């Protein structure tokens, strides 16, 4: 790093630290957070701000979530404090790196040791089943904006545990997507005093629905297939080779000694078919087909599920797809395609979040494109980026550059800035990091 860039980094680090202290947000001040490191891109167009916390990585993740929502304000205040030709876009990223926090390592270890001793990863589903058998009064949670696998795995597991005469319910934090409601009515909803929490298809507690954030420190068992899973629960079972979490739930049923029924089969099919793109994606395996063949052997009718998931589209969704196609831009000899939709676009088309399922695959469907990105505005100057890749490109690697993650071929992240700032930052970062 040149002297000038190092000097600028130190100034930006000092000023951002001061601005954060001035925020006086109790969600930030209730713990001890610090700016561990600043990384400026070659032309100072973007600034990666690594945030650590004395309370550990999970607290840093939650702090970053708050900082992202205030990124516009922090950048504005930064511009008032420093004089530069171009004010960089701020990207906040949580870190638990020892080298960034050596001065607080001892305290960090003291606080985290008890938590770490209570958490472990297990490689045997039989062990998970044994633990679950001892549980009752269970809430099942999953990620925000639940897709087919999140809905399928959470409700299939809930129905399974109800068949074992356990008090169990699914807590989504929002309504079931309208087009999937016909599959979830088989699960009864009841109130009871909570004792245990199980998460499914959830890679990180920062991906909980905002209405479910109270569960972040209470998850007893995590069952997931994301390669980016943070092992945040007391007991973590992660199989990144599974095409969907529903594949894992199918195998868990055998250890719980619960027979398949029509409702559970439909929910499992929903998860596996949606996460494999109706068995078109590269994550589809022999095992995926084998499990689905066993499911179909129960004489379930999959035609309605396939029709609702993959064939039928509302007029509103067709209108938003028109905008997506009109907004395409191509980079790196047409290897990368980026498009976007805004909140105004969604409002004009009369489409809600639930109906956006599946649009993330549109960019990668273009011939010759190996990196496809769609940006969806979540709030003013805040976008959710969905990344899909093919060939040798790694969606998880790209998303991790912006503090996100997921799978090798499908991942995502959140990013702040105007649409032009966001696109420019993504393109410059990809060009630098992937040498395109």
LINBELHU-V493141 format. One record per residue. N is the residue number from 1. RES is the residue in one letter. OMEGA is omega in radians with two decimals (NA if undefined). Layout:
N:RES:OMEGA + N:RES:OMEGA
This chain:
1:X:3.13 + 2:X:3.13 + 3:X:-3.10 + 4:X:-3.12 + 5:X:3.12 + 6:X:3.13 + 7:X:3.12 + 8:X:3.13 + 9:X:-3.12 + 10:X:3.12 + 11:X:-3.13 + 12:X:3.12 + 13:X:-3.12 + 14:X:-3.07 + 15:X:3.11 + 16:X:3.10 + 17:X:-3.14 + 18:X:-3.13 + 19:X:-3.14 + 20:X:3.10 + 21:X:-3.14 + 22:X:-3.12 + 23:X:-3.14 + 24:X:3.08 + 25:X:-3.11 + 26:X:3.12 + 27:X:3.07 + 28:X:-3.04 + 29:X:3.14 + 30:X:3.07 + 31:X:3.13 + 32:X:3.10 + 33:X:3.12 + 34:X:3.05 + 35:X:-3.04 + 36:X:-3.04 + 37:X:3.06 + 38:X:3.07 + 39:X:3.07 + 40:X:3.07 + 41:X:-3.02 + 42:X:-3.10 + 43:X:3.10 + 44:X:-3.13 + 45:X:3.11 + 46:X:-3.08 + 47:X:3.09 + 48:X:-3.07 + 49:X:-3.11 + 50:X:-3.04 + 51:X:3.08 + 52:X:-3.12 + 53:X:3.09 + 54:X:-3.10 + 55:X:3.07 + 56:X:-3.01 + 57:X:-3.10 + 58:X:3.10 + 59:X:3.11 + 60:X:3.12 + 61:X:3.14 + 62:X:3.12 + 63:X:3.13 + 64:X:3.11 + 65:X:3.11 + 66:X:-3.11 + 67:X:3.12 + 68:X:-3.14 + 69:X:3.14 + 70:X:-3.03 + 71:X:3.14 + 72:X:3.13 + 73:X:-3.12 + 74:X:3.14 + 75:X:3.11 + 76:X:-3.14 + 77:X:3.11 + 78:X:3.13 + 79:X:3.12 + 80:X:-3.04 + 81:X:-3.10 + 82:X:-3.13 + 83:X:3.11 + 84:X:3.14 + 85:X:-3.14 + 86:X:-3.14 + 87:X:-3.06 + 88:X:2.99 + 89:X:-3.07 + 90:X:3.07 + 91:X:-3.11 + 92:X:-3.08 + 93:X:3.10 + 94:X:3.10 + 95:X:3.02 + 96:X:-3.10 + 97:X:-3.13 + 98:X:-3.08 + 99:X:3.13 + 100:X:-3.05 + 101:X:-3.07 + 102:X:-3.08 + 103:X:3.11 + 104:X:-3.04 + 105:X:-3.09 + 106:X:3.13 + 107:X:3.12 + 108:X:3.13 + 109:X:-3.14 + 110:X:-3.11 + 111:X:-3.02 + 112:X:-3.04 + 113:X:-3.11 + 114:X:3.13 + 115:X:-3.10 + 116:X:-3.12 + 117:X:-3.13 + 118:X:-3.08 + 119:X:3.09 + 120:X:3.04 + 121:X:3.12 + 122:X:-3.12 + 123:X:-3.08 + 124:X:3.07 + 125:X:3.10 + 126:X:3.10 + 127:X:3.08 + 128:X:-3.14 + 129:X:3.12 + 130:X:3.12 + 131:X:-3.09 + 132:X:3.12 + 133:X:-3.12 + 134:X:-3.04 + 135:X:2.94 + 136:X:-3.13 + 137:X:-2.94 + 138:X:2.94 + 139:X:3.07 + 140:X:-3.13 + 141:X:3.12 + 142:X:-3.03 + 143:X:3.11 + 144:X:-3.09 + 145:X:-3.02 + 146:X:3.08 + 147:X:-3.08 + 148:X:-3.13 + 149:X:3.11 + 150:X:3.11 + 151:X:-3.09 + 152:X:-3.08 + 153:X:-3.11 + 154:X:-3.11 + 155:X:3.08 + 156:X:3.10 + 157:X:3.13 + 158:X:3.12 + 159:X:3.10 + 160:X:-3.11 + 161:X:3.05 + 162:X:3.08 + 163:X:3.05 + 164:X:3.10 + 165:X:3.08 + 166:X:2.98 + 167:X:-3.07 + 168:X:3.10 + 169:X:3.09 + 170:X:3.12 + 171:X:-3.09 + 172:X:-3.04 + 173:X:3.10 + 174:X:-3.10 + 175:X:3.01 + 176:X:3.08 + 177:X:-3.00 + 178:X:-3.07 + 179:X:-3.14 + 180:X:-3.04 + 181:X:-3.09 + 182:X:-3.12 + 183:X:-3.02 + 184:X:-3.12 + 185:X:-3.13 + 186:X:-3.10 + 187:X:-3.13 + 188:X:3.14 + 189:X:-3.12 + 190:X:3.10 + 191:X:3.09 + 192:X:3.14 + 193:X:-3.04 + 194:X:3.02 + 195:X:-3.05 + 196:X:3.10 + 197:X:3.05 + 198:X:3.04 + 199:X:3.08 + 200:X:3.09 + 201:X:-3.11 + 202:X:-3.08 + 203:X:-3.00 + 204:X:-3.12 + 205:X:3.08 + 206:X:3.13 + 207:X:3.02 + 208:X:3.00 + 209:X:-3.12 + 210:X:3.10 + 211:X:-3.10 + 212:X:-3.08 + 213:X:-3.14 + 214:X:-3.14 + 215:X:-2.93 + 216:X:-3.14 + 217:X:-3.01 + 218:X:-3.00 + 219:X:-3.10 + 220:X:-3.10 + 221:X:3.05 + 222:X:3.10 + 223:X:-2.96 + 224:X:3.09 + 225:X:3.14 + 226:X:3.12 + 227:X:-3.11 + 228:X:-3.12 + 229:X:-3.03 + 230:X:-3.14 + 231:X:-3.01 + 232:X:-3.06 + 233:X:3.08 + 234:X:3.09 + 235:X:-3.07 + 236:X:3.03 + 237:X:-3.10 + 238:X:3.06 + 239:X:-3.08 + 240:X:3.07 + 241:X:3.11 + 242:X:-3.13 + 243:X:-3.12 + 244:X:3.07 + 245:X:3.11 + 246:X:3.04 + 247:X:-3.14 + 248:X:-3.14 + 249:X:3.10 + 250:X:-3.13 + 251:X:3.12 + 252:X:3.13 + 253:X:-3.13 + 254:X:3.13 + 255:X:3.09 + 256:X:3.12 + 257:X:3.08 + 258:X:-3.13 + 259:X:3.05 + 260:X:2.95 + 261:X:-3.04 + 262:X:-3.10 + 263:X:-3.14 + 264:X:3.14 + 265:X:-3.14 + 266:X:3.13 + 267:X:3.11 + 268:X:3.10 + 269:X:3.10 + 270:X:-3.09 + 271:X:-3.08 + 272:X:-3.11 + 273:X:-3.11 + 274:X:-3.12 + 275:X:3.08 + 276:X:-3.12 + 277:X:-3.05 + 278:X:3.02 + 279:X:3.09 + 280:X:-3.04 + 281:X:-3.07 + 282:X:3.11 + 283:X:3.09 + 284:X:-3.09 + 285:X:3.00 + 286:X:-3.12 + 287:X:3.12 + 288:X:-3.13 + 289:X:-3.13 + 290:X:3.14 + 291:X:-3.14 + 292:X:3.10 + 293:X:3.09 + 294:X:3.10 + 295:X:-3.12 + 296:X:3.09 + 297:X:3.10 + 298:X:3.08 + 299:X:3.07 + 300:X:3.12 + 301:X:-3.09 + 302:X:-3.03 + 303:X:-3.12 + 304:X:3.11 + 305:X:-3.14 + 306:X:-3.13 + 307:X:-3.11 + 308:X:-3.07 + 309:X:-2.91 + 310:X:-3.06 + 311:X:-3.04 + 312:X:3.04 + 313:X:3.07 + 314:X:3.07 + 315:X:3.14 + 316:X:-3.14 + 317:X:3.09 + 318:X:3.12 + 319:X:3.14 + 320:X:3.09 + 321:X:3.07 + 322:X:-3.14 + 323:X:3.12 + 324:X:-3.13 + 325:X:-3.13 + 326:X:-3.07 + 327:X:-3.08 + 328:X:2.98 + 329:X:-3.04 + 330:X:-3.08 + 331:X:3.04 + 332:X:3.13 + 333:X:3.07 + 334:X:3.08 + 335:X:-3.10 + 336:X:3.11 + 337:X:3.13 + 338:X:3.06 + 339:X:-3.08 + 340:X:2.95 + 341:X:-3.12 + 342:X:3.07 + 343:X:3.10 + 344:X:3.10 + 345:X:-3.11 + 346:X:3.14 + 347:X:-3.14 + 348:X:-3.12 + 349:X:-3.13 + 350:X:-3.09 + 351:X:3.11 + 352:X:-3.06 + 353:X:-3.09 + 354:X:-3.05 + 355:X:3.11 + 356:X:3.12 + 357:X:3.07 + 358:X:-3.09 + 359:X:-3.12 + 360:X:-3.09 + 361:X:-3.07 + 362:X:-3.09 + 363:X:-3.06 + 364:X:3.14 + 365:X:-3.11 + 366:X:-3.11 + 367:X:3.11 + 368:X:-3.14 + 369:X:3.10 + 370:X:3.04 + 371:X:3.14 + 372:X:-3.09 + 373:X:3.01 + 374:X:-3.14 + 375:X:-3.13 + 376:X:-3.10 + 377:X:-3.13 + 378:X:3.04 + 379:X:-3.07 + 380:X:3.13 + 381:X:3.03 + 382:X:-3.06 + 383:X:2.96 + 384:X:3.13 + 385:X:3.05 + 386:X:-3.05 + 387:X:3.04 + 388:X:-3.08 + 389:X:3.02 + 390:X:-3.12 + 391:X:-3.09 + 392:X:-3.10 + 393:X:-3.04 + 394:X:-3.12 + 395:X:3.14 + 396:X:3.12 + 397:X:3.13 + 398:X:-3.11 + 399:X:-3.13 + 400:X:3.09 + 401:X:-3.13 + 402:X:3.10 + 403:X:3.13 + 404:X:3.14 + 405:X:-3.14 + 406:X:-3.13 + 407:X:-3.13 + 408:X:-3.09 + 409:X:-3.13 + 410:X:-3.11 + 411:X:-3.13 + 412:X:3.11 + 413:X:3.04 + 414:X:-3.09 + 415:X:-3.09 + 416:X:3.10 + 417:X:3.02 + 418:X:-3.08 + 419:X:3.12 + 420:X:3.11 + 421:X:-3.11 + 422:X:-3.14 + 423:X:-3.13 + 424:X:3.14 + 425:X:-3.14 + 426:X:-3.11 + 427:X:-3.13 + 428:X:3.14 + 429:X:3.12 + 430:X:-3.13 + 431:X:-3.12 + 432:X:-3.01 + 433:X:-3.07 + 434:X:3.08 + 435:X:3.12 + 436:X:NA
